[in-house]
Amino acid sequence: MSEAIDAAEFAFELGWKLRGLETALAPRGAFGPTAGSPPQPPPRPGWQRFTLVHCPVDGYPGFDDPGYEGLRARPPQGCAVEDFGGCLGLRCERPGERLLDAVAELCAEIRAGHGLLMTGLGIEKLWEWSEDGTDGWGAEIVGQLLLMAAERGPRLGYGVDELARFLQEAAGGAVDVGA
């Protein structure tokens, strides 16, 4: 019986290590940088470069959806419209002290001008991580998770204030990263 348990533990450990290797060698997402490639520097100080995508949880309306007509015809300044596998996407260079500042401002502009809640930054492998600062790959992953929460939380009955309160309470205000 102990040989069977040892074999099962070995198989689990081997599978876990292979998953880690696959993650390390795989591209970092459909629209983000690839593993091992250096992140692109910001276009200039005080500006951010990112991809913003509309892929709602209840299904993709398709790039040619009439609801996107205004955004396709008049994309926000600093952004170019692209088809990301049927999702409407924007490749952008926008002003912002930090990445999330630039993303939040653009999302608010799109929401006010076109009635769309943008849902992500094109990150597919959310389990990846990088501690490369407030403007790097890690910040894009955090932004992706926050945009997903902004779309999905209200569908469950949570208001924006409740989501913000959750983050504040769960994080306990200022968080010691070393804890």
Stockholm file with secondary structure:
# STOCKHOLM 1.0

chainA/1-179         MSEAIDAAEFAFELGWKLRGLETALAPRGAFGPTAGSPPQPPPRPGWQRFTLVHCPVDGYPGFDDPGYEGLRARPPQGCAVEDFGGCLGLRCERPGERLLDAVAELCAEIRAGHGLLMTGLGIEKLWEWSEDGTDGWGAEIVGQLLLMAAERGPRLGYGVDELARFLQEAAGGAVDVGA
#=GR chainA/1-179 SS CHHHHHHHHHHHHHHHHHHHHHHHHSCSCSSSCCTTSCCCCCSSTTEEEEEEEECCTTCCCCTTCGGGHHHHHSCCTTEEEEEETTEEEEEEEEECSSHHHHHHHHHHHHHHHHCCCCCBSSCCCTTCCCCCCTTSHHHHHHHHHHHHHHHHHHHTTCCHHHHHHHHHHHHTSSCCTTC
#=GC SS_cons         CHHHHHHHHHHHHHHHHHHHHHHHHSCSCSSSCCTTSCCCCCSSTTEEEEEEEECCTTCCCCTTCGGGHHHHHSCCTTEEEEEETTEEEEEEEEECSSHHHHHHHHHHHHHHHHCCCCCBSSCCCTTCCCCCCTTSHHHHHHHHHHHHHHHHHHHTTCCHHHHHHHHHHHHTSSCCTTC
//
